[in-house]
Amino acid sequence: QVQLVEAGGGLVQPGGSLRLSCVASGRFFSINAMGWYRQAPGKQRELVADITDDGITNYADSVKGRFTISRDNAKNTVYLQMNSLKPEDAAVYYCRQYGLGPFDYWGQGTQVTVSS
């Protein structure tokens, strides 16, 4: 069983920055992909960014150039650096760890609010 614990959410003004982190338990962090997803009220959960076990990244068009995903395998941690935040970035952000077959785990989410 894997547990994912997100942190770093909060209230930020438009144009500001936040850094989310997600710490994973278990022994298989380094061989699995990690992703950040978000879900705003009344909307479907969507992919924000993901990173493969060997560091290949992928971003939603809406966050390209503003967000950066990274991972530290020594710390079992994935990060999401969010810059130039916009009101439309407000959502609950979820961390996901996934790999082969049924290996698929989600964190409990962290709230990001972008408002002046």
Secondary structure, 3 states (H helix, E strand, C coil): CCCEEEECCEEECCCCCEEEEEEECCCCHHHCEEEEEEECCCCCCEEEEEECCCCCEEECCCCCCCEEEEEEHHHCEEEEEECCCCHHHCEEEEEEEECCCCCEEECCCEEEEECC
